[in-house]
Amino acid sequence: KNGEYVARDLKKSLEYYEKAIAAGFGADILKDDIAAIKKELAMTTTITSSTTTYTTSTSKSTQEELLKKALSLSCNKDYEQALSIYTQVANMGNPKAQLETGKMYRFGLGTSKNLKTAADWFEKSANLGYAEGLVEYGKCYYYGEGRPNNKQKAFPIFMKAAEKNNLYGHYYVALLYHYGTGVEKNLKKALDHYQKAITAGFSESILKSYIDQIKKELGVK
């Protein structure tokens, strides 16, 4: 069951637990272990990395469990296994996993750095309306990473994130309005989005100079 001294095999583990009971071992002692194994075996899709086998179904709760596992692996710098899990869950249509897969390719974690592949994954996440995916996909055009440098294309993507009240969506929309790049300059709208970014959790100290500059130009306090 725990894979100690032998490769982990839940089916064989269940078989021997049941044989133990048939031979007279107390069923009440083993029932919790058996229930846990049956729960895992009920999950239908197998995800295999280089050293570990994970099981999942397409249920949202199971996908969330796998994302937590991938995050833990990534924090422990086991990037290849983390990427394996992220990619499998991403292919199930999970926008969070698509975002994280994109980040792995952006920074070359567990794979070779590939900005185009990263952008492709961010686009998938964005197309599902995931706010963070929208921000990262917008940044691909804003900075010219994996997509052509095109702030006109970046603007509506950031705006969709801002409409979901994402702090970075508001921030980038404000920047583009502030300096008139990718959209016609509009200081009032820039100020509005800077303030919304702060309300959504963006650091006020970082934006203070931008806001002060706009207020000075607009002649407001």
C-alpha contacts under 8 A as a table, 3 or more apart, distances in Angstrom:
res1	aa1	res2	aa2	distance
1	K	8	R	6.01
1	K	9	D	6.43
1	K	10	L	5.67
1	K	13	S	5.33
1	K	37	I	7.89
2	N	8	R	6.20
3	G	6	V	5.46
3	G	7	A	5.17
3	G	8	R	3.90
3	G	9	D	7.27
4	E	7	A	7.30
4	E	8	R	7.46
9	D	12	K	5.57
9	D	13	S	6.17
10	L	13	S	4.86
10	L	14	L	6.05
10	L	37	I	6.32
10	L	41	L	7.37
11	K	14	L	5.19
11	K	15	E	6.21
11	K	41	L	7.73
12	K	15	E	4.94
12	K	16	Y	6.26
13	S	16	Y	5.33
13	S	17	Y	6.19
14	L	17	Y	5.08
14	L	18	E	6.21
14	L	34	I	6.38
14	L	37	I	6.82
14	L	38	K	7.91
15	E	18	E	5.28
15	E	19	K	6.24
16	Y	19	K	4.82
16	Y	20	A	5.98
17	Y	20	A	5.06
17	Y	21	I	6.43
17	Y	30	L	7.17
17	Y	34	I	7.22
18	E	21	I	5.12
18	E	22	A	6.21
19	K	22	A	4.91
19	K	23	A	6.09
20	A	23	A	5.05
20	A	24	G	6.44
20	A	25	F	5.33
21	I	24	G	5.10
21	I	25	F	4.47
21	I	26	G	6.13
21	I	27	A	5.65
22	A	25	F	7.13
26	G	29	I	5.45
26	G	30	L	6.90
27	A	30	L	5.30
27	A	31	K	5.89
28	D	31	K	5.30
28	D	32	D	7.99
29	I	32	D	7.40
30	L	33	D	5.41
30	L	34	I	6.17
31	K	34	I	5.09
31	K	35	A	6.03
32	D	35	A	5.09
32	D	36	A	6.21
33	D	36	A	5.18
33	D	37	I	6.32
34	I	37	I	5.17
34	I	38	K	6.16
35	A	38	K	5.17
35	A	39	K	6.18
36	A	39	K	5.17
36	A	40	E	6.48
37	I	40	E	5.19
37	I	41	L	6.13
38	K	41	L	5.00
38	K	42	A	6.08
39	K	42	A	5.21
39	K	43	M	7.08
40	E	43	M	5.54
40	E	55	T	6.88
41	L	44	T	7.24
41	L	55	T	7.75
43	M	55	T	5.99
43	M	56	T	5.06
43	M	57	S	4.98
44	T	55	T	6.93
44	T	56	T	6.03
44	T	57	S	5.11
45	T	55	T	5.79
45	T	56	T	5.10
45	T	57	S	5.42
45	T	58	T	7.92
46	T	53	T	7.06
46	T	54	Y	5.96
46	T	55	T	4.54
46	T	56	T	6.19
47	I	53	T	5.97
47	I	54	Y	5.01
47	I	55	T	5.78
47	I	56	T	7.24
47	I	84	S	7.96
47	I	85	I	6.94
47	I	88	Q	6.95
48	T	51	T	7.77
48	T	52	T	6.17
48	T	53	T	4.48
48	T	54	Y	6.04
48	T	84	S	7.73
49	S	52	T	5.42
49	S	53	T	6.21
49	S	54	Y	7.99
49	S	80	E	7.98
49	S	81	Q	5.59
49	S	84	S	6.07
49	S	85	I	7.63
50	S	81	Q	6.97
56	T	59	S	7.96
56	T	62	T	5.98
56	T	63	Q	6.99
56	T	66	L	7.67
57	S	62	T	6.39
57	S	63	Q	7.49
58	T	62	T	7.06
58	T	63	Q	6.72
58	T	92	M	6.79
59	S	62	T	5.43
59	S	63	Q	6.32
60	K	63	Q	5.09
60	K	64	E	6.23
61	S	64	E	5.11
61	S	65	E	6.40
62	T	65	E	5.03
62	T	66	L	6.36
63	Q	66	L	5.10
63	Q	67	L	6.19
63	Q	89	V	6.52
63	Q	94	N	7.92
64	E	67	L	5.00
64	E	68	K	6.29
65	E	68	K	5.19
65	E	69	K	6.36
66	L	69	K	4.91
66	L	70	A	6.12
66	L	85	I	6.94
66	L	89	V	7.79
67	L	70	A	4.99
67	L	71	L	6.11
67	L	85	I	7.47
67	L	86	Y	6.78
67	L	89	V	7.89
67	L	97	A	7.03
68	K	71	L	5.05
68	K	72	S	6.20
69	K	72	S	5.08
69	K	73	L	6.24
69	K	82	A	7.71
70	A	73	L	5.05
70	A	74	S	6.10
70	A	81	Q	7.34
70	A	82	A	4.38
70	A	83	L	7.33
70	A	85	I	6.05
70	A	86	Y	6.53
71	L	74	S	4.99
71	L	75	C	6.11
71	L	82	A	6.83
72	S	75	C	5.09
72	S	76	N	6.32
73	L	76	N	5.07
73	L	77	K	6.28
73	L	78	D	5.04
73	L	79	Y	6.64
73	L	81	Q	6.90
73	L	82	A	5.44
74	S	77	K	4.80
74	S	78	D	5.34
74	S	79	Y	5.16
74	S	82	A	5.58
75	C	78	D	7.47
78	D	81	Q	5.91
78	D	82	A	6.35
78	D	110	G	7.68
79	Y	82	A	4.93
79	Y	83	L	5.94
79	Y	109	L	5.66
79	Y	110	G	4.39
80	E	83	L	5.19
80	E	84	S	6.21
80	E	109	L	7.35
80	E	110	G	4.06
80	E	111	T	7.02
81	Q	84	S	4.99
81	Q	85	I	6.42
81	Q	110	G	7.63
82	A	85	I	5.34
82	A	86	Y	6.14
82	A	110	G	7.69
83	L	86	Y	4.97
83	L	87	T	5.90
83	L	101	T	6.44
83	L	104	M	6.87
83	L	109	L	7.82
83	L	110	G	6.22
84	S	87	T	5.35
84	S	88	Q	6.33
85	I	88	Q	5.23
85	I	89	V	6.22
86	Y	89	V	5.32
86	Y	90	A	5.88
86	Y	97	A	5.21
86	Y	98	Q	7.24
86	Y	100	E	6.68
86	Y	101	T	5.64
87	T	90	A	4.88
87	T	91	N	6.13
87	T	97	A	6.95
87	T	98	Q	7.19
87	T	101	T	5.93
88	Q	91	N	5.20
88	Q	92	M	6.74
89	V	92	M	5.11
89	V	93	G	7.07
89	V	94	N	6.14
89	V	97	A	5.92
89	V	98	Q	7.84
90	A	93	G	5.35
90	A	94	N	5.00
90	A	95	P	6.70
90	A	96	K	7.58
90	A	97	A	4.64
90	A	98	Q	4.62
90	A	101	T	7.24
91	N	94	N	7.17
91	N	98	Q	7.76
93	G	98	Q	7.61
94	N	97	A	5.42
94	N	98	Q	6.26
94	N	125	S	7.72
95	P	98	Q	4.88
95	P	99	L	6.13
95	P	124	K	7.21
95	P	125	S	4.43
95	P	126	A	7.64
95	P	128	L	6.51
95	P	130	Y	6.19
95	P	133	G	7.30
96	K	99	L	5.08
96	K	100	E	6.31
96	K	125	S	7.04
96	K	130	Y	7.50
96	K	133	G	7.67
97	A	100	E	5.05
97	A	101	T	5.98
98	Q	101	T	5.10
98	Q	102	G	6.18
98	Q	121	W	5.41
98	Q	122	F	6.51
98	Q	124	K	6.75
98	Q	125	S	5.53
99	L	102	G	5.14
99	L	103	K	6.41
99	L	121	W	6.40
99	L	122	F	5.46
99	L	125	S	5.91
99	L	132	E	7.47
99	L	133	G	5.59
99	L	136	E	7.94
100	E	103	K	5.00
100	E	104	M	6.34
101	T	104	M	5.16
101	T	105	Y	6.55
101	T	118	A	7.29
101	T	121	W	6.71
102	G	105	Y	5.25
102	G	106	R	6.10
102	G	117	T	7.02
102	G	118	A	3.99
102	G	119	A	6.58
102	G	120	D	7.49
102	G	121	W	4.97
102	G	122	F	5.72
103	K	106	R	4.86
103	K	107	F	6.22
103	K	118	A	6.38
104	M	107	F	5.49
104	M	108	G	5.71
104	M	109	L	4.88
104	M	110	G	6.97
104	M	111	T	7.43
104	M	113	K	7.94
104	M	118	A	7.53
105	Y	108	G	4.93
105	Y	109	L	6.46
105	Y	111	T	6.62
105	Y	112	S	6.86
105	Y	113	K	5.17
105	Y	114	N	5.32
105	Y	115	L	6.54
105	Y	117	T	6.59
105	Y	118	A	5.06
106	R	109	L	7.97
106	R	113	K	5.76
106	R	114	N	5.95
106	R	115	L	5.21
106	R	117	T	7.96
106	R	118	A	5.28
107	F	113	K	5.79
108	G	111	T	5.31
108	G	112	S	4.87
108	G	113	K	3.72
108	G	114	N	6.97
109	L	112	S	7.18
109	L	113	K	7.35
114	N	117	T	5.48
114	N	118	A	6.24
114	N	146	G	7.84
115	L	118	A	4.89
115	L	119	A	6.09
115	L	145	E	5.90
115	L	146	G	4.46
116	K	119	A	5.05
116	K	120	D	6.20
116	K	145	E	7.31
116	K	146	G	3.88
116	K	147	R	6.80
117	T	120	D	4.98
117	T	121	W	6.39
117	T	146	G	7.31
118	A	121	W	5.28
118	A	122	F	6.26
118	A	146	G	7.08
119	A	122	F	4.95
119	A	123	E	6.01
119	A	137	Y	6.20
119	A	140	C	6.36
119	A	145	E	7.54
119	A	146	G	5.45
119	A	147	R	7.00
120	D	123	E	5.09
120	D	124	K	6.44
121	W	124	K	5.12
121	W	125	S	6.43
122	F	125	S	5.10
122	F	126	A	6.03
122	F	133	G	5.34
122	F	134	L	7.23
122	F	136	E	6.19
122	F	137	Y	5.05
123	E	126	A	4.93
123	E	127	N	5.98
123	E	133	G	7.12
123	E	134	L	7.46
123	E	137	Y	5.66
124	K	127	N	5.15
124	K	128	L	6.63
124	K	133	G	7.97
125	S	128	L	5.34
125	S	129	G	6.83
125	S	130	Y	5.79
125	S	133	G	4.91
125	S	134	L	7.09
126	A	129	G	5.08
126	A	130	Y	5.39
126	A	131	A	7.03
126	A	132	E	7.75
126	A	133	G	4.62
126	A	134	L	4.36
126	A	135	V	7.97
126	A	137	Y	6.67
127	N	130	Y	7.49
127	N	134	L	7.83
129	G	133	G	7.58
129	G	134	L	6.98
130	Y	133	G	5.19
130	Y	134	L	6.17
130	Y	161	A	7.99
131	A	134	L	5.06
131	A	135	V	6.40
131	A	160	K	7.68
131	A	161	A	4.93
131	A	164	K	6.49
131	A	166	N	6.41
131	A	169	G	7.99
132	E	135	V	5.06
132	E	136	E	6.26
132	E	161	A	7.34
132	E	166	N	7.56
133	G	136	E	5.19
133	G	137	Y	6.01
134	L	137	Y	5.15
134	L	138	G	5.98
134	L	157	I	5.97
134	L	158	F	6.51
134	L	160	K	7.16
134	L	161	A	5.73
135	V	138	G	5.08
135	V	139	K	6.21
135	V	157	I	7.15
135	V	158	F	5.79
135	V	161	A	6.23
135	V	168	Y	6.74
135	V	169	G	5.94
136	E	139	K	5.03
136	E	140	C	6.54
137	Y	140	C	5.18
137	Y	141	Y	7.15
137	Y	154	A	7.97
137	Y	157	I	7.44
138	G	141	Y	5.53
138	G	142	Y	6.16
138	G	153	K	7.69
138	G	154	A	4.63
138	G	155	F	7.26
138	G	157	I	5.35
138	G	158	F	5.72
139	K	142	Y	4.63
139	K	143	Y	5.77
139	K	144	G	7.68
139	K	145	E	7.60
139	K	154	A	6.87
140	C	143	Y	5.63
140	C	144	G	5.42
140	C	145	E	4.64
140	C	146	G	6.00
140	C	147	R	5.66
140	C	148	P	7.83
140	C	149	N	7.63
140	C	154	A	7.83
141	Y	144	G	4.89
141	Y	145	E	6.63
141	Y	146	G	7.86
141	Y	147	R	5.51
141	Y	148	P	5.85
141	Y	149	N	4.93
141	Y	150	N	5.12
141	Y	151	K	6.09
141	Y	153	K	6.60
141	Y	154	A	5.28
142	Y	145	E	7.97
142	Y	149	N	5.87
142	Y	150	N	6.06
142	Y	151	K	5.10
142	Y	154	A	5.61
143	Y	149	N	5.87
144	G	147	R	5.39
144	G	148	P	4.96
144	G	149	N	3.76
144	G	150	N	7.03
145	E	148	P	7.15
145	E	149	N	7.40
150	N	153	K	5.55
150	N	154	A	6.43
150	N	182	G	7.49
151	K	154	A	4.65
151	K	155	F	6.04
151	K	181	T	6.49
151	K	182	G	4.52
152	Q	155	F	5.46
152	Q	156	P	7.60
152	Q	181	T	7.43
152	Q	182	G	3.83
152	Q	183	V	6.45
153	K	156	P	6.40
153	K	157	I	7.08
153	K	182	G	7.36
154	A	157	I	5.36
154	A	158	F	6.22
154	A	182	G	7.44
155	F	158	F	5.24
155	F	159	M	6.10
155	F	172	Y	7.92
155	F	173	V	6.49
155	F	176	L	7.21
155	F	182	G	6.20
155	F	183	V	7.13
156	P	159	M	4.82
156	P	160	K	6.25
157	I	160	K	5.29
157	I	161	A	6.67
158	F	161	A	5.08
158	F	162	A	6.18
158	F	169	G	4.87
158	F	170	H	7.40
158	F	172	Y	6.45
158	F	173	V	6.03
159	M	162	A	4.85
159	M	163	E	6.10
159	M	169	G	6.29
159	M	170	H	7.31
159	M	173	V	6.15
160	K	163	E	5.07
160	K	164	K	6.66
160	K	169	G	7.51
161	A	164	K	5.17
161	A	165	N	6.63
161	A	166	N	5.58
161	A	168	Y	7.81
161	A	169	G	4.75
161	A	170	H	7.48
162	A	165	N	4.77
162	A	166	N	5.17
162	A	167	L	7.01
162	A	168	Y	7.48
162	A	169	G	4.27
162	A	170	H	4.75
162	A	173	V	7.42
163	E	166	N	7.41
163	E	169	G	7.96
165	N	169	G	7.27
165	N	170	H	7.13
165	N	196	K	7.86
165	N	197	A	7.96
165	N	200	A	6.75
166	N	169	G	5.10
166	N	170	H	6.39
166	N	197	A	7.50
166	N	200	A	6.80
167	L	170	H	5.21
167	L	171	Y	6.18
167	L	196	K	7.34
167	L	197	A	4.46
167	L	198	I	7.18
167	L	200	A	5.13
167	L	201	G	6.28
167	L	202	F	5.89
168	Y	171	Y	4.74
168	Y	172	Y	6.14
168	Y	197	A	6.86
168	Y	202	F	7.58
169	G	172	Y	5.50
169	G	173	V	6.18
169	G	197	A	7.85
170	H	173	V	5.17
170	H	174	A	5.99
170	H	193	H	5.07
170	H	194	Y	6.49
170	H	196	K	6.49
170	H	197	A	5.11
171	Y	174	A	5.13
171	Y	175	L	6.28
171	Y	193	H	6.56
171	Y	194	Y	5.88
171	Y	197	A	5.71
172	Y	175	L	4.99
172	Y	176	L	6.23
173	V	176	L	5.25
173	V	177	Y	6.22
173	V	190	A	7.17
173	V	193	H	6.79
174	A	177	Y	5.18
174	A	178	H	5.82
174	A	189	K	7.02
174	A	190	A	4.12
174	A	191	L	6.79
174	A	192	D	7.62
174	A	193	H	5.08
174	A	194	Y	5.62
175	L	178	H	4.93
175	L	179	Y	6.25
175	L	190	A	6.70
176	L	179	Y	5.54
176	L	180	G	5.52
176	L	181	T	5.09
176	L	182	G	6.32
176	L	183	V	6.47
176	L	185	K	7.48
176	L	190	A	7.67
177	Y	180	G	5.06
177	Y	181	T	6.97
177	Y	183	V	6.34
177	Y	184	E	6.59
177	Y	185	K	4.86
177	Y	186	N	5.15
177	Y	187	L	6.45
177	Y	189	K	6.61
177	Y	190	A	5.03
178	H	185	K	5.93
178	H	186	N	6.23
178	H	187	L	5.46
178	H	190	A	5.11
178	H	191	L	7.85
178	H	214	I	7.92
179	Y	185	K	5.95
180	G	183	V	5.45
180	G	184	E	4.94
180	G	185	K	3.70
180	G	186	N	7.08
181	T	184	E	7.03
181	T	185	K	7.28
186	N	189	K	5.52
186	N	190	A	6.18
187	L	190	A	4.84
187	L	191	L	6.02
187	L	214	I	6.35
187	L	218	L	7.62
188	K	191	L	5.15
188	K	192	D	6.19
189	K	192	D	4.94
189	K	193	H	6.23
190	A	193	H	5.29
190	A	194	Y	6.15
191	L	194	Y	5.09
191	L	195	Q	6.18
191	L	211	I	6.31
191	L	214	I	6.83
192	D	195	Q	5.28
192	D	196	K	6.20
193	H	196	K	4.82
193	H	197	A	5.96
194	Y	197	A	5.06
194	Y	198	I	6.45
194	Y	207	L	7.05
194	Y	211	I	7.14
195	Q	198	I	5.14
195	Q	199	T	6.30
196	K	199	T	4.96
196	K	200	A	6.09
197	A	200	A	5.03
197	A	201	G	6.39
197	A	202	F	5.35
198	I	201	G	5.10
198	I	202	F	4.46
198	I	203	S	6.14
198	I	204	E	5.67
199	T	202	F	7.12
203	S	206	I	5.52
203	S	207	L	6.81
204	E	207	L	5.25
204	E	208	K	5.89
205	S	208	K	5.20
205	S	209	S	7.93
206	I	209	S	7.23
207	L	210	Y	5.35
207	L	211	I	6.21
208	K	211	I	5.16
208	K	212	D	6.00
209	S	212	D	5.08
209	S	213	Q	6.06
210	Y	213	Q	5.16
210	Y	214	I	6.33
211	I	214	I	5.19
211	I	215	K	6.13
212	D	215	K	5.15
212	D	216	K	6.11
213	Q	216	K	5.18
213	Q	217	E	6.35
214	I	217	E	5.08
214	I	218	L	6.07
215	K	218	L	4.98
215	K	219	G	5.74
215	K	220	V	5.04
215	K	221	K	6.19
216	K	219	G	5.01
216	K	220	V	6.42
216	K	221	K	7.66
217	E	220	V	7.95
